């Protein structure tokens, strides 16, 4: 089992450091600040003004005293709770490279996002799931909480069957306040059940980012000749002619993910599509920039 460590996280942070210089702050709250807008919130403290921040929150009285720009922060802004949900069912162990399976990529994504959120003083919690919730860490905002998150992620390899949607409903019942929920999975579960769980989070006024992680061959079935399809969750096998089923398979898998993405759009949730062969830092920094500029 490949383990995630600080070196892995810092390697990715360094690769998109310039791109994230002015956008990391907006990544967590992003374009979905509107649920809090207009609420009576208590003043908390100040932070230095960063390029790209809205000028409407500048404390002009403090500027007159210090000749420096500071942003007023309120209690809601300083208590954003980020919950990361990571699927570690056996299907997440699938890989054609044998060095970078879906679960390793998911852990890397989860730990890097957790690091960035904690650096912003936002609270981060973690759920690991397969057919049930296998572990839970409450949301805390202290930077050394990342140690516990990494330890927890490294405890798990791919195991168990998938009942992702049922786990999501259970988590939605536990997170009834406004939170940012980041779900990481291959989403190889019933699409209607996943969408139902998404609506459950929406009902509780949570914001969601869905992160889809796939091995490319799961999407294009790039095989020729006779193929033994082995379900690594149930251990069932089936011999098929790859060329005969390829078109129908691609159509089915495209429809499956299209349905989930369409629902994300309707619910005003975000969707990030990763492949295990993608440049991790390039895709994440591109998404962070997009999310920040849509405030």
C-alpha positions in Angstrom: 0.0 0.0 0.0 1.4 3.4 -1.0 1.4 5.8 1.9 0.9 9.6 1.7 3.4 11.8 3.5 4.3 15.5 3.8 6.8 15.3 0.9 4.0 14.2 -1.4 1.8 17.2 -0.4 4.6 19.8 -0.6 5.7 18.4 -4.0 2.2 19.2 -5.3 2.0 22.6 -3.5 5.3 23.6 -5.0 4.2 22.6 -8.5 1.3 25.0 -8.5 2.6 27.6 -6.0 2.6 30.5 -8.5 -0.8 29.6 -9.7 -2.3 29.4 -6.2 -0.5 32.5 -4.8 -3.6 34.6 -4.9 -6.4 32.0 -5.2 -5.9 29.5 -2.4 -7.8 31.9 0.0 -10.9 31.7 -2.2 -10.8 28.0 -2.8 -12.7 26.9 0.3 -15.5 29.5 0.3 -15.2 30.0 -3.5 -18.3 31.1 -5.5 -20.7 29.6 -3.0 -20.6 32.3 -0.3 -24.1 33.3 -1.1 -25.9 31.1 1.6 -24.1 33.3 4.2 -24.7 36.7 2.6 -27.0 38.9 4.5 -26.9 36.9 7.7 -26.2 38.8 10.9 -22.7 37.6 11.7 -20.3 38.6 14.5 -17.1 40.4 13.7 -14.0 38.2 14.4 -10.7 39.8 13.4 -8.7 41.3 10.5 -6.5 39.8 7.9 -4.2 41.5 5.3 -5.8 42.4 2.0 -4.8 40.1 -0.8 -5.0 40.9 -4.5 -8.4 39.8 -5.8 -10.2 40.4 -2.5 -13.4 42.4 -2.7 -12.8 46.0 -1.6 -16.2 46.2 0.1 -14.7 44.5 3.2 -11.7 46.7 3.6 -11.6 48.4 7.0 -11.0 52.0 6.0 -10.7 53.3 9.5 -7.9 50.9 10.1 -6.3 52.0 6.8 -6.4 55.6 8.0 -4.5 54.6 11.1 -2.0 52.2 9.6 -1.8 53.2 5.9 -2.3 49.4 5.2 -5.2 47.5 3.8 -7.0 45.0 6.0 -10.1 42.9 5.4 -12.7 42.5 8.1 -13.4 38.9 8.9 -16.6 37.6 10.5 -17.4 34.6 12.6 -18.9 32.6 9.6 -15.8 33.2 7.6 -13.5 31.9 10.3 -15.5 28.7 11.0 -15.8 27.1 7.6 -16.0 23.3 8.1 -14.6 21.1 5.3 -15.5 17.5 5.4 -13.6 15.2 3.1 -15.3 11.9 2.2 -13.0 9.3 0.6 -14.2 6.0 -0.9 -11.8 3.1 -0.2 -13.8 0.2 -1.5 -11.9 -2.4 -3.5 -12.7 -0.9 -6.8 -10.5 2.1 -5.8 -7.5 -0.2 -6.0 -7.9 -0.8 -9.7 -4.8 0.3 -11.7 -3.3 -0.4 -15.1 0.0 1.2 -14.1 0.5 -0.8 -10.8 2.1 2.3 -9.3 -0.7 4.9 -9.1 -4.1 3.3 -8.3 -7.2 5.3 -7.8 -7.0 5.2 -4.0 -3.5 6.5 -3.9 -4.5 9.4 -6.1 -7.6 10.0 -3.9 -5.5 10.1 -0.8 -3.1 12.6 -2.4 -6.0 14.8 -3.4 -7.6 14.6 0.0 -4.4 15.4 1.9 -3.4 18.3 -0.3 -6.8 19.9 0.0 -6.8 19.3 3.8 -3.4 21.0 4.0 -4.6 24.1 2.1 -7.8 24.4 4.1 -5.9 24.1 7.4 -3.4 26.7 6.3 -6.4 29.0 5.8 -7.4 28.2 9.4 -10.5 26.4 8.3 -11.6 23.3 10.1 -11.2 19.9 8.3 -12.8 16.6 9.1 -12.5 13.2 7.4 -14.8 10.3 6.6 -13.5 7.0 5.0 -16.2 4.7 3.6 -16.8 1.6 1.6 -20.0 -0.3 2.3 -20.2 1.6 5.6 -18.4 4.4 7.4 -15.1 2.9 8.4 -13.6 6.0 10.2 -14.4 9.5 11.2 -12.3 12.5 12.3 -14.2 15.6 13.5 -13.5 18.9 11.9 -10.6 20.8 13.6 -8.8 23.9 12.5 -5.3 23.4 14.1 -2.5 22.9 11.6 -1.1 19.8 13.3 -4.5 18.1 12.7 -3.0 17.2 9.3 -0.8 14.6 11.1 -3.9 12.8 12.3 -5.5 13.0 8.9 -2.5 11.5 7.2 -2.3 8.7 9.8 -5.9 7.9 9.3 -5.6 7.9 5.5 -2.6 5.6 5.6 -4.5 3.0 7.7 -6.7 2.0 4.8 -6.2 0.2 1.6 -8.9 -0.8 -0.8 -11.3 -3.2 0.9 -15.0 -4.1 1.0 -17.8 -3.6 -1.5 -19.3 -0.3 -2.4 -22.4 1.2 -0.8 -21.3 4.8 -1.3 -24.7 6.4 -1.5 -26.0 4.9 1.7 -22.8 6.1 3.5 -23.5 9.6 2.0 -27.0 9.6 3.4 -25.7 8.7 6.8 -23.1 11.5 6.7 -25.7 14.0 5.5 -27.7 13.2 8.6 -24.7 14.0 10.7 -23.7 17.2 9.0 -26.8 19.3 9.1 -25.2 22.7 9.3 -23.7 24.5 6.3 -20.4 22.8 5.4 -18.2 22.3 2.4 -18.3 18.6 1.6 -15.6 17.2 -0.7 -16.5 13.7 -2.0 -13.8 11.6 -3.6 -14.7 8.3 -5.4 -14.9 6.6 -8.8 -18.7 6.8 -8.4 -19.2 3.3 -9.7 -22.5 3.0 -7.9 -26.1 3.5 -8.9 -26.3 7.0 -10.3 -29.8 7.6 -9.0 -28.7 6.7 -5.5 -25.8 9.0 -5.7 -28.0 11.9 -6.9 -30.4 11.2 -4.1 -27.6 11.6 -1.6 -26.5 14.8 -3.3 -30.0 16.2 -2.9 -29.9 15.3 0.8 -26.8 17.4 1.3 -28.4 20.2 -0.7 -31.5 20.1 1.5 -29.2 20.7 4.5 -27.7 23.7 2.7 -24.3 22.1 2.3 -21.9 22.9 -0.6 -20.5 20.0 -2.5 -17.5 19.3 -4.6 -17.5 15.9 -6.3 -14.1 14.6 -7.3 -14.3 11.7 -9.8 -11.1 9.5 -10.0 -10.7 6.9 -12.7 -8.1 4.8 -14.4 -8.4 5.8 -18.1 -9.1 2.2 -19.2 -12.3 2.2 -17.2 -13.6 4.9 -19.4 -12.5 3.7 -22.9 -12.0 -0.1 -22.5 -8.9 0.1 -24.6 -8.5 -3.7 -25.0 -8.5 -6.0 -28.0 -9.5 -9.7 -28.3 -10.8 -11.9 -25.5 -10.9 -10.2 -22.1 -11.5 -11.6 -18.7 -13.4 -9.0 -16.7 -12.9 -9.5 -13.0 -15.0 -7.7 -10.4 -12.5 -7.0 -7.6 -15.3 -6.3 -5.1 -17.2 -9.6 -5.6 -14.4 -11.8 -7.2 -16.8 -12.7 -10.0 -15.2 -13.1 -13.5 -16.6 -13.0 -17.0 -14.9 -13.7 -20.4 -15.9 -11.3 -23.2 -14.8 -10.1 -26.6 -13.6 -6.6 -25.9 -14.2 -5.3 -29.4 -17.8 -6.6 -29.4 -18.8 -4.8 -26.2 -16.6 -1.7 -26.3 -19.1 0.7 -28.0 -22.0 -0.4 -25.7 -19.7 -0.2 -22.6 -18.5 3.3 -23.5 -22.1 4.5 -24.1 -23.2 3.1 -20.7 -20.3 4.6 -18.8 -20.6 8.0 -20.5 -24.3 8.1 -19.7 -23.7 7.1 -16.1 -21.2 10.0 -15.4 -23.1 12.5 -17.6 -26.2 11.9 -15.4 -24.2 12.7 -12.3 -22.5 15.7 -13.8 -25.9 17.1 -15.0 -27.3 16.8 -11.5 -24.3 18.6 -10.1 -25.0 21.5 -12.5 -28.6 21.7 -11.5 -27.8 21.6 -7.8 -25.1 24.2 -8.2 -22.4 21.8 -7.1 -18.9 21.5 -8.6 -17.4 18.5 -10.3 -13.8 17.7 -10.9 -12.8 14.8 -13.2 -9.4 13.3 -12.5 -7.7 10.4 -14.2 -4.8 8.6 -12.6 -2.6 9.6 -15.6 -3.4 13.3 -15.3 -1.1 16.0 -14.0 -2.6 16.4 -10.6 -1.4 19.9 -9.9 -2.4 21.3 -13.2 -6.0 20.1 -12.9 -6.4 21.2 -9.3 -4.9 24.6 -9.8 -7.0 25.2 -12.8 -10.1 24.3 -10.8 -9.1 26.5 -7.9 -8.6 29.5 -10.2 -12.1 28.9 -11.8 -13.8 28.6 -8.5 -12.2 31.7 -7.1 -13.0 33.9 -10.1 -16.7 32.9 -10.0 -17.3 34.5 -6.6 
